[in-house]
Amino acid sequence: MQTIAKKVVQNWAAKGYISDDEVEMCLYNLIRHTFTVAVLCVLTVVGALLGEWSNTIVLIVSILFLRTYTNGYHCKSCVACIFLSLAVTLLSLHIVPLLNFITALILMFVGSSIILAIAPTNSLQMHLTEAEMTAMRKHVRIRLLILTVLFLLFVFANMEKAYCIAVAVAVVAISLLTVRRKSQ
């Protein structure tokens, strides 16, 4: 994947779409976004095979929506990331039907509290400046508010989708706690 992405970005630079200074950033973002879409597709197919593709999409999109600004645990390899993402998704999809409204509220409250307290994290792979961390905190709050509103709307429209959002918030919180623990 990296070889193809490198050729694509070099082609963009040769055609003048991007400057030479932007090549490295474009390469990183192209690989990151391509990988994210590929993992999303794999996880959605697996979720669909298990019978509930819409829950899978709500869960994964909610996690990705938050993780964009919270960061959290990052695997050392793409293969490890795929397997960990698959395991977390399968476990989460298994947990969703077992939840009740009170448990989902607790997951939302505790997960949101953890996220608000420690997000974003600055893992070894990220190297964020303090200014970047400050800017990301605002986005974390906004995205968490959006997911909370969606959670409340789904409570009235489709309880399982609300549970998926609650589990996603809890998954992101656990990811943040994992980074916090590893950095100590």
N, CA, C and O of each residue as an XYZ file, in Angstrom:
736
protein
N       0.822     -1.185      0.000
C       0.000      0.000      0.000
C       0.872      1.257      0.000
O       0.553      2.240     -0.669
N       1.962      1.221      0.745
C       2.831      2.391      0.832
C       3.493      2.703     -0.509
O       3.659      3.871     -0.861
N       3.866      1.680     -1.249
C       4.497      1.875     -2.554
C       3.536      2.551     -3.531
O       3.914      3.475     -4.250
N       2.306      2.084     -3.546
C       1.297      2.675     -4.439
C       1.021      4.116     -4.034
O       0.952      5.004     -4.883
N       0.864      4.343     -2.738
C       0.587      5.696     -2.254
C       1.740      6.642     -2.601
O       1.518      7.795     -2.971
N       2.956      6.147     -2.478
C       4.125      6.978     -2.797
C       4.118      7.372     -4.274
O       4.405      8.521     -4.612
N       3.791      6.424     -5.153
C       3.726      6.727     -6.586
C       2.621      7.738     -6.893
O       2.803      8.636     -7.715
N       1.479      7.587     -6.229
C       0.367      8.510     -6.441
C       0.770      9.924     -6.020
O       0.534     10.882     -6.756
N       1.372     10.055     -4.846
C       1.769     11.369     -4.342
C       2.882     11.971     -5.203
O       2.880     13.175     -5.460
N       3.817     11.156     -5.645
C       4.868     11.660     -6.539
C       4.263     12.159     -7.858
O       4.709     13.162     -8.414
N       3.256     11.454     -8.342
C       2.550     11.869     -9.553
C       1.870     13.219     -9.331
O       1.918     14.087    -10.203
N       1.234     13.404     -8.165
C       0.601     14.677     -7.840
C       1.627     15.803     -7.826
O       1.369     16.896     -8.330
N       2.801     15.528     -7.241
C       3.856     16.545     -7.166
C       4.379     16.866     -8.564
O       4.623     18.030     -8.882
N       4.553     15.838     -9.402
C       5.053     16.047    -10.764
C       4.080     16.873    -11.600
O       4.501     17.648    -12.459
N       2.791     16.711    -11.352
C       1.785     17.465    -12.099
C       1.515     18.844    -11.491
O       0.743     19.630    -12.040
N       2.158     19.132    -10.355
C       2.005     20.437     -9.726
C       0.784     20.579     -8.848
O       0.454     21.689     -8.429
N       0.097     19.471     -8.555
C      -1.068     19.537     -7.679
C      -0.668     19.889     -6.247
O      -1.403     20.572     -5.534
N       0.516     19.411     -5.836
C       1.052     19.700     -4.507
C       2.500     20.128     -4.643
O       3.172     19.800     -5.622
N       2.971     20.865     -3.648
C       4.378     21.299     -3.666
C       5.246     20.197     -3.072
O       4.745     19.257     -2.454
N       6.550     20.326     -3.268
C       7.482     19.343     -2.715
C       7.420     19.312     -1.187
O       7.662     18.273     -0.572
N       7.095     20.452     -0.581
C       6.977     20.513      0.875
C       5.776     19.730      1.390
O       5.756     19.323      2.552
N       4.789     19.519      0.551
C       3.563     18.842      0.964
C       3.578     17.338      0.707
O       2.656     16.630      1.111
N       4.615     16.850      0.041
C       4.665     15.440     -0.352
C       4.576     14.514      0.854
O       3.775     13.579      0.854
N       5.380     14.755      1.871
C       5.410     13.851      3.021
C       4.068     13.843      3.759
O       3.577     12.784      4.148
N       3.478     15.029      3.952
C       2.194     15.099      4.641
C       1.094     14.435      3.814
O       0.248     13.727      4.361
N       1.102     14.658      2.508
C       0.096     14.026      1.642
C       0.246     12.509      1.647
O      -0.750     11.785      1.669
N       1.479     12.029      1.626
C       1.727     10.586      1.665
C       1.166      9.991      2.953
O       0.465      8.980      2.927
N       1.482     10.628      4.077
C       0.990     10.151      5.371
C      -0.542     10.122      5.382
O      -1.142      9.118      5.767
N      -1.172     11.222      4.960
C      -2.638     11.305      4.995
C      -3.298     10.342      4.023
O      -4.338      9.763      4.339
N      -2.713     10.160      2.850
C      -3.261      9.209      1.888
C      -3.234      7.791      2.452
O      -4.220      7.060      2.360
N      -2.105      7.410      3.031
C      -1.992      6.076      3.632
C      -2.971      5.935      4.791
O      -3.663      4.922      4.899
N      -3.033      6.927      5.644
C      -3.909      6.874      6.821
C      -5.374      6.755      6.416
O      -6.103      5.917      6.947
N      -5.805      7.593      5.476
C      -7.205      7.550      5.071
C      -7.542      6.280      4.291
O      -8.622      5.717      4.468
N      -6.645      5.830      3.445
C      -6.867      4.585      2.708
C      -6.975      3.407      3.670
O      -7.844      2.548      3.520
N      -6.089      3.376      4.651
C      -6.110      2.304      5.640
C      -7.405      2.354      6.450
O      -8.017      1.317      6.705
N      -7.820      3.545      6.853
C      -9.058      3.693      7.631
C     -10.257      3.176      6.841
O     -11.090      2.450      7.383
N     -10.346      3.543      5.574
C     -11.459      3.093      4.731
C     -11.406      1.571      4.552
O     -12.439      0.903      4.603
N     -10.210      1.028      4.345
C     -10.071     -0.419      4.171
C     -10.503     -1.170      5.429
O     -11.221     -2.166      5.344
N     -10.067     -0.695      6.589
C     -10.455     -1.340      7.848
C     -11.952     -1.205      8.074
O     -12.601     -2.150      8.523
N     -12.504     -0.037      7.765
C     -13.941      0.174      7.896
C     -14.708     -0.820      7.031
O     -15.707     -1.385      7.476
N     -14.251     -1.035      5.807
C     -14.911     -1.990      4.905
C     -14.833     -3.413      5.445
O     -15.831     -4.135      5.444
N     -13.651     -3.818      5.907
C     -13.478     -5.169      6.456
C     -14.378     -5.365      7.664
O     -15.066     -6.381      7.772
N     -14.376     -4.396      8.574
C     -15.187     -4.528      9.784
C     -16.677     -4.524      9.473
O     -17.449     -5.235     10.116
N     -17.080     -3.731      8.496
C     -18.496     -3.694      8.109
C     -18.930     -5.023      7.508
O     -20.021     -5.513      7.800
N     -18.081     -5.608      6.671
C     -18.404     -6.919      6.079
C     -18.517     -7.978      7.171
O     -19.444     -8.787      7.165
N     -17.571     -7.969      8.106
C     -17.626     -8.943      9.200
C     -18.892     -8.735     10.024
O     -19.570     -9.699     10.380
N     -19.210     -7.477     10.329
C     -20.439     -7.183     11.074
C     -21.678     -7.627     10.324
O     -22.617     -8.150     10.923
N     -21.684     -7.423      9.015
C     -22.829     -7.846      8.191
C     -22.964     -9.365      8.214
O     -24.078     -9.885      8.265
N     -21.854    -10.073      8.177
C     -21.892    -11.535      8.223
C     -22.441    -12.030      9.556
O     -23.031    -13.108      9.636
N     -22.242    -11.233     10.597
C     -22.772    -11.601     11.910
C     -24.244    -11.241     12.050
O     -24.886    -11.595     13.039
N     -24.779    -10.531     11.048
C     -26.210    -10.299     11.037
C     -26.669     -8.882     11.285
O     -27.832     -8.582     11.014
N     -25.845     -8.003     11.775
C     -26.314     -6.655     12.084
C     -25.359     -5.604     11.535
O     -24.560     -5.034     12.278
N     -25.444     -5.353     10.252
C     -24.516     -4.419      9.607
C     -24.764     -2.980     10.044
O     -23.813     -2.204     10.129
N     -26.011     -2.596     10.324
C     -26.284     -1.203     10.711
C     -25.696     -0.887     12.086
O     -25.183      0.211     12.306
N     -25.770     -1.852     13.016
C     -25.112     -1.656     14.313
C     -23.607     -1.527     14.132
O     -22.963     -0.711     14.792
N     -23.054     -2.326     13.246
C     -21.613     -2.269     12.979
C     -21.220     -0.891     12.474
O     -20.225     -0.322     12.923
N     -21.987     -0.359     11.553
C     -21.663      0.960     10.995
C     -21.787      2.043     12.064
O     -20.913      2.904     12.165
N     -22.844      2.018     12.857
C     -23.011      3.022     13.916
C     -21.849      2.933     14.904
O     -21.286      3.955     15.297
N     -21.495      1.730     15.298
C     -20.397      1.532     16.246
C     -19.075      2.050     15.687
O     -18.396      2.844     16.338
N     -18.712      1.613     14.499
C     -17.412      1.961     13.924
C     -17.332      3.453     13.594
O     -16.322      4.097     13.877
N     -18.375      3.993     13.007
C     -18.363      5.420     12.671
C     -18.279      6.261     13.946
O     -17.602      7.289     13.963
N     -18.955      5.836     15.005
C     -18.887      6.568     16.276
C     -17.478      6.534     16.851
O     -16.974      7.548     17.334
N     -16.849      5.377     16.798
C     -15.469      5.263     17.288
C     -14.544      6.148     16.462
O     -13.763      6.921     17.018
N     -14.626      6.041     15.141
C     -13.760      6.841     14.275
C     -14.022      8.329     14.445
O     -13.084      9.127     14.439
N     -15.271      8.708     14.597
C     -15.649     10.105     14.771
C     -14.959     10.700     16.004
O     -14.473     11.831     15.962
N     -14.920      9.943     17.089
C     -14.249     10.416     18.306
C     -12.726     10.294     18.213
O     -11.999     11.213     18.591
N     -12.258      9.166     17.714
C     -10.811      8.908     17.713
C     -10.025      9.870     16.839
O      -8.819     10.029     17.030
N     -10.677     10.509     15.892
C      -9.994     11.471     15.038
C      -9.313     12.545     15.879
O      -8.235     13.021     15.526
N      -9.939     12.927     16.990
C      -9.376     13.984     17.829
C      -8.934     13.532     19.211
O      -8.196     14.254     19.881
N      -9.358     12.370     19.651
C      -8.945     11.926     20.986
C      -7.611     11.186     20.948
O      -6.891     11.132     21.945
N      -7.292     10.621     19.796
C      -6.177      9.683     19.658
C      -6.506      8.448     20.461
O      -7.641      7.973     20.408
N      -5.570      7.917     21.195
C      -5.785      6.676     21.916
C      -4.698      5.687     21.534
O      -3.672      6.059     20.965
N      -4.936      4.438     21.850
C      -3.928      3.416     21.606
C      -3.723      3.211     20.108
O      -4.683      3.102     19.345
N      -2.454      3.159     19.701
C      -2.096      2.867     18.310
C      -1.219      1.621     18.281
O      -0.229      1.538     19.007
N      -1.579      0.662     17.448
C      -0.770     -0.546     17.291
C       0.513     -0.212     16.536
O       0.600      0.803     15.845
N       1.492     -1.078     16.681
C       2.784     -0.842     16.022
C       2.782     -1.253     14.555
O       3.666     -0.852     13.798
N       1.793     -2.054     14.145
C       1.754     -2.477     12.746
C       0.316     -2.441     12.234
O      -0.636     -2.465     13.014
N       0.180     -2.385     10.923
C      -1.159     -2.376     10.303
C      -1.900     -3.677     10.572
O      -3.108     -3.667     10.810
N      -1.191     -4.785     10.536
C      -1.817     -6.090     10.761
C      -2.353     -6.165     12.189
O      -3.471     -6.629     12.412
N      -1.554     -5.709     13.154
C      -2.004     -5.705     14.546
C      -3.221     -4.806     14.708
O      -4.140     -5.133     15.459
N      -3.234     -3.679     14.012
C      -4.371     -2.753     14.075
C      -5.642     -3.423     13.555
O      -6.703     -3.306     14.166
N      -5.532     -4.118     12.435
C      -6.700     -4.800     11.864
C      -7.233     -5.849     12.835
O      -8.439     -5.924     13.070
N      -6.340     -6.658     13.399
C      -6.796     -7.710     14.306
C      -7.365     -7.142     15.599
O      -8.369     -7.648     16.102
N      -6.737     -6.091     16.151
C      -7.277     -5.477     17.369
C      -8.619     -4.816     17.073
O      -9.556     -4.944     17.861
N      -8.723     -4.116     15.953
C      -9.992     -3.484     15.571
C     -11.082     -4.527     15.387
O     -12.217     -4.327     15.821
N     -10.747     -5.624     14.754
C     -11.712     -6.704     14.543
C     -12.160     -7.292     15.880
O     -13.351     -7.520     16.093
N     -11.208     -7.538     16.776
C     -11.548     -8.101     18.087
C     -12.432     -7.141     18.884
O     -13.425     -7.557     19.481
N     -12.071     -5.863     18.893
C     -12.865     -4.866     19.630
C     -14.263     -4.753     19.027
O     -15.248     -4.677     19.762
N     -14.358     -4.740     17.707
C     -15.660     -4.635     17.044
C     -16.527     -5.851     17.360
O     -17.699     -5.707     17.710
N     -15.959     -7.036     17.240
C     -16.737     -8.255     17.514
C     -17.193     -8.309     18.968
O     -18.341     -8.653     19.250
N     -16.293     -7.968     19.889
C     -16.658     -7.959     21.305
C     -17.741     -6.914     21.569
O     -18.700     -7.177     22.295
N     -17.588     -5.748     20.987
C     -18.570     -4.677     21.168
C     -19.935     -5.074     20.616
O     -20.959     -4.845     21.259
N     -19.948     -5.669     19.428
C     -21.219     -6.105     18.835
C     -21.872     -7.215     19.659
O     -23.096     -7.349     19.676
N     -21.055     -7.998     20.332
C     -21.587     -9.046     21.203
C     -22.188     -8.432     22.474
O     -23.179     -8.933     23.005
N     -21.576     -7.342     22.955
C     -22.028     -6.698     24.190
C     -23.320     -5.907     23.982
O     -24.175     -5.879     24.868
N     -23.471     -5.268     22.828
C     -24.615     -4.373     22.577
C     -25.963     -5.007     22.916
O     -26.746     -4.376     23.626
N     -26.279     -6.220     22.451
C     -27.610     -6.777     22.777
C     -27.790     -7.127     24.255
O     -28.914     -7.337     24.712
N     -26.695     -7.189     24.994
C     -26.772     -7.537     26.410
C     -27.038     -6.332     27.304
O     -27.329     -6.483     28.491
N     -26.936     -5.132     26.727
C     -27.085     -3.913     27.517
C     -28.547     -3.606     27.816
O     -29.458     -4.092     27.147
N     -28.738     -2.782     28.842
C     -30.038     -2.178     29.106
C     -29.823     -0.669     29.200
O     -28.688     -0.197     29.140
N     -30.896      0.077     29.345
C     -30.811      1.525     29.295
C     -29.903      2.082     30.398
O     -29.095      2.972     30.134
N     -30.023      1.579     31.611
C     -29.222      2.090     32.734
C     -27.738      1.821     32.487
O     -26.906      2.697     32.721
N     -27.403      0.635     32.023
C     -26.005      0.305     31.732
C     -25.461      1.207     30.628
O     -24.325      1.675     30.711
N     -26.259      1.449     29.607
C     -25.831      2.333     28.518
C     -25.601      3.750     29.033
O     -24.628      4.394     28.640
N     -26.475      4.246     29.902
C     -26.286      5.570     30.495
C     -24.990      5.638     31.304
O     -24.259      6.627     31.242
N     -24.721      4.589     32.051
C     -23.484      4.537     32.845
C     -22.271      4.545     31.921
O     -21.306      5.270     32.166
N     -22.316      3.733     30.851
C     -21.210      3.722     29.888
C     -21.003      5.098     29.267
O     -19.866      5.550     29.127
N     -22.089      5.765     28.896
C     -21.989      7.112     28.317
C     -21.396      8.091     29.318
O     -20.509      8.870     28.971
N     -21.875      8.059     30.554
C     -21.413      9.005     31.563
C     -19.945      8.768     31.920
O     -19.140      9.699     31.902
N     -19.605      7.535     32.240
C     -18.225      7.230     32.637
C     -17.269      7.435     31.459
O     -16.216      8.054     31.609
N     -17.645      6.908     30.280
C     -16.798      7.066     29.104
C     -16.595      8.526     28.738
O     -15.475      8.946     28.447
N     -17.678      9.305     28.751
C     -17.584     10.735     28.432
C     -16.724     11.469     29.449
O     -15.936     12.341     29.081
N     -16.866     11.126     30.714
C     -16.064     11.767     31.762
C     -14.585     11.500     31.565
O     -13.761     12.403     31.703
N     -14.248     10.260     31.244
C     -12.848      9.904     30.995
C     -12.322     10.654     29.778
O     -11.220     11.202     29.812
N     -13.097     10.679     28.716
C     -12.676     11.362     27.490
C     -12.468     12.848     27.753
O     -11.464     13.418     27.327
N     -13.409     13.478     28.449
C     -13.278     14.907     28.747
C     -12.077     15.192     29.650
O     -11.448     16.245     29.541
N     -11.769     14.259     30.530
C     -10.666     14.470     31.475
C      -9.290     14.306     30.838
O      -8.363     15.036     31.188
N      -9.136     13.352     29.899
C      -7.764     13.065     29.440
C      -7.530     13.179     27.936
O      -6.397     13.035     27.477
N      -8.584     13.435     27.166
C      -8.384     13.533     25.712
C      -7.979     14.954     25.338
O      -8.406     15.910     25.985
N      -7.180     15.096     24.326
C      -6.535     14.057     23.525
C      -5.266     13.547     24.211
O      -4.658     14.236     25.030
N      -4.896     12.342     23.856
C      -3.639     11.795     24.366
C      -2.556     12.011     23.327
O      -2.826     12.128     22.132
N      -1.345     12.060     23.802
C      -0.203     12.272     22.922
C       0.668     11.025     22.974
O       1.663     10.980     23.698
N       0.287     10.022     22.206
C       1.018      8.765     22.211
C       2.364      8.921     21.517
O       2.624      9.939     20.877
N       3.205      7.926     21.642
C       4.545      7.973     21.054
C       4.511      8.153     19.543
O       5.435      8.725     18.965
N       3.447      7.666     18.898
C       3.361      7.763     17.452
C       2.889      9.141     16.974
O       3.040      9.462     15.795
N       2.325      9.953     17.859
C       1.690     11.191     17.412
C       2.601     12.417     17.464
O       2.614     13.187     16.503
N       3.350     12.631     18.521
C       4.263     13.786     18.664
C       3.534     15.114     18.491
O       3.971     15.952     17.703
N       2.441     15.322     19.206
C       1.666     16.549     19.088
C       2.267     17.655     19.949
O       2.807     17.396     21.025
N       2.164     18.890     19.461
C       2.599     20.038     20.253
C       1.476     20.404     21.223
O       0.346     19.938     21.080
N       1.794     21.235     22.201
C       0.769     21.668     23.159
C      -0.332     22.475     22.472
O      -1.504     22.376     22.838
N       0.052     23.276     21.472
C      -0.944     24.051     20.716
C      -1.897     23.121     19.966
O      -3.100     23.376     19.916
N      -1.368     22.050     19.387
C      -2.218     21.078     18.687
C      -3.146     20.367     19.668
O      -4.318     20.131     19.372
N      -2.610     20.029     20.836
C      -3.430     19.358     21.859
C      -4.576     20.266     22.309
O      -5.704     19.802     22.476
N      -4.295     21.548     22.504
C      -5.324     22.498     22.925
C      -6.411     22.626     21.861
O      -7.601     22.635     22.179
N      -6.000     22.723     20.605
C      -6.971     22.830     19.513
C      -7.830     21.566     19.416
O      -9.025     21.647     19.133
N      -7.227     20.411     19.649
C      -7.961     19.153     19.549
C      -8.990     18.998     20.666
O     -10.038     18.385     20.459
N      -8.700     19.551     21.857
C      -9.636     19.443     22.981
C     -11.008     20.008     22.630
O     -12.033     19.429     22.991
N     -11.026     21.134     21.930
C     -12.297     21.749     21.528
C     -13.077     20.801     20.618
O     -14.283     20.622     20.789
N     -12.390     20.201     19.660
C     -13.048     19.265     18.744
C     -13.558     18.034     19.485
O     -14.623     17.510     19.158
N     -12.808     17.574     20.476
C     -13.241     16.425     21.271
C     -14.573     16.737     21.941
O     -15.500     15.929     21.892
N     -14.669     17.909     22.566
C     -15.909     18.288     23.263
C     -17.087     18.375     22.293
O     -18.182     17.902     22.595
N     -16.858     18.973     21.142
C     -17.938     19.115     20.150
C     -18.390     17.749     19.656
O     -19.589     17.485     19.565
N     -17.446     16.889     19.339
C     -17.798     15.556     18.826
C     -18.486     14.712     19.891
O     -19.410     13.956     19.592
N     -18.036     14.841     21.121
C     -18.682     14.108     22.205
C     -20.108     14.621     22.421
O     -21.013     13.833     22.696
N     -20.309     15.913     22.299
C     -21.653     16.483     22.398
C     -22.550     15.955     21.277
O     -23.701     15.590     21.518
N     -22.022     15.915     20.059
C     -22.800     15.387     18.925
C     -23.200     13.932     19.169
O     -24.347     13.553     18.933
N     -22.261     13.126     19.638
C     -22.585     11.715     19.905
C     -23.580     11.579     21.051
O     -24.428     10.687     21.035
N     -23.484     12.451     22.035
C     -24.440     12.404     23.147
C     -25.848     12.742     22.668
O     -26.816     12.096     23.069
N     -25.960     13.751     21.815
C     -27.269     14.106     21.249
C     -27.806     12.947     20.407
O     -28.984     12.604     20.504
N     -26.950     12.346     19.586
C     -27.383     11.190     18.788
C     -27.810     10.035     19.689
O     -28.809      9.370     19.417
N     -27.060      9.796     20.754
C     -27.419      8.762     21.721
C     -28.833      9.007     22.246
O     -29.658      8.094     22.271
N     -29.108     10.248     22.665
C     -30.428     10.576     23.217
C     -31.532     10.440     22.167
O     -32.628      9.977     22.484
N     -31.259     10.835     20.935
C     -32.246     10.673     19.859
C     -32.514      9.199     19.573
O     -33.659      8.789     19.381
N     -31.440      8.407     19.547
C     -31.609      6.971     19.287
C     -32.339      6.262     20.430
O     -32.968      5.226     20.213
N     -32.259      6.813     21.645
C     -32.999      6.217     22.763
C     -34.488      6.151     22.413
O     -35.175      5.198     22.781
N     -34.980      7.162     21.705
C     -36.390      7.204     21.340
C     -36.682      6.522     20.005
O     -37.812      6.101     19.757
N     -35.676      6.415     19.153
C     -35.905      5.869     17.809
C     -35.465      4.420     17.665
O     -36.182      3.617     17.068
N     -34.299      4.070     18.200
C     -33.751      2.727     18.026
C     -32.744      2.476     19.142
O     -31.587      2.886     19.047
N     -33.180      1.811     20.182
C     -32.375      1.640     21.391
C     -31.037      0.946     21.125
O     -30.033      1.308     21.738
N     -31.000     -0.044     20.226
C     -29.729     -0.729     19.949
C     -28.688      0.207     19.361
O     -27.498      0.077     19.649
N     -29.131      1.155     18.536
C     -28.183      2.130     17.976
C     -27.642      3.029     19.089
O     -26.465      3.392     19.075
N     -28.494      3.388     20.053
C     -28.043      4.158     21.211
C     -26.996      3.373     21.995
O     -25.990      3.925     22.441
N     -27.250      2.086     22.153
C     -26.287      1.236     22.856
C     -24.952      1.173     22.105
O     -23.890      1.150     22.727
N     -25.007      1.144     20.769
C     -23.770      1.139     19.967
C     -22.947      2.392     20.231
O     -21.723      2.322     20.341
N     -23.612      3.530     20.331
C     -22.896      4.780     20.610
C     -22.295      4.740     22.012
O     -21.159      5.170     22.211
N     -23.046      4.229     22.980
C     -22.531      4.125     24.353
C     -21.299      3.223     24.405
O     -20.316      3.543     25.073
N     -21.357      2.109     23.706
C     -20.207      1.187     23.675
C     -19.019      1.850     22.967
O     -17.876      1.690     23.396
N     -19.283      2.590     21.891
C     -18.205      3.289     21.178
C     -17.513      4.293     22.089
O     -16.285      4.375     22.094
N     -18.276      5.050     22.852
C     -17.697      6.017     23.792
C     -16.842      5.284     24.826
O     -15.749      5.738     25.164
N     -17.337      4.155     25.325
C     -16.582      3.365     26.297
C     -15.294      2.812     25.681
O     -14.252      2.803     26.337
N     -15.354      2.353     24.436
C     -14.166      1.819     23.744
C     -13.102      2.908     23.605
O     -11.924      2.661     23.863
N     -13.509      4.099     23.204
C     -12.553      5.202     23.058
C     -11.950      5.559     24.420
O     -10.750      5.814     24.517
N     -12.769      5.577     25.462
C     -12.270      5.878     26.806
C     -11.241      4.839     27.249
O     -10.212      5.189     27.827
N     -11.515      3.579     26.984
C     -10.569      2.512     27.344
C      -9.271      2.673     26.563
O      -8.187      2.463     27.108
N      -9.375      3.040     25.305
C      -8.185      3.276     24.485
C      -7.332      4.395     25.072
O      -6.105      4.296     25.109
N      -7.986      5.459     25.529
C      -7.263      6.575     26.150
C      -6.593      6.151     27.457
O      -5.455      6.529     27.737
N      -7.315      5.363     28.249
C      -6.739      4.877     29.505
C      -5.538      3.969     29.256
O      -4.578      3.973     30.027
N      -5.599      3.197     28.182
C      -4.485      2.313     27.825
C      -3.225      3.133     27.529
O      -2.135      2.803     27.996
N      -3.392      4.204     26.748
C      -2.236      5.071     26.441
C      -1.727      5.722     27.724
O      -0.518      5.791     27.950
N      -2.633      6.193     28.551
C      -2.240      6.853     29.806
C      -1.434      5.902     30.673
O      -0.413      6.290     31.241
N      -1.891      4.646     30.777
C      -1.202      3.649     31.598
C       0.174      3.309     31.023
O       1.147      3.190     31.768
N       0.257      3.154     29.699
C       1.524      2.799     29.057
C       2.561      3.910     29.184
O       3.760      3.638     29.231
N       2.101      5.171     29.242
C       3.042      6.283     29.304
C       3.560      6.535     30.719
O       4.489      7.320     30.910
N       2.961      5.871     31.711
C       3.411      6.076     33.096
C       4.527      5.153     33.472
O       5.014      5.201     34.601
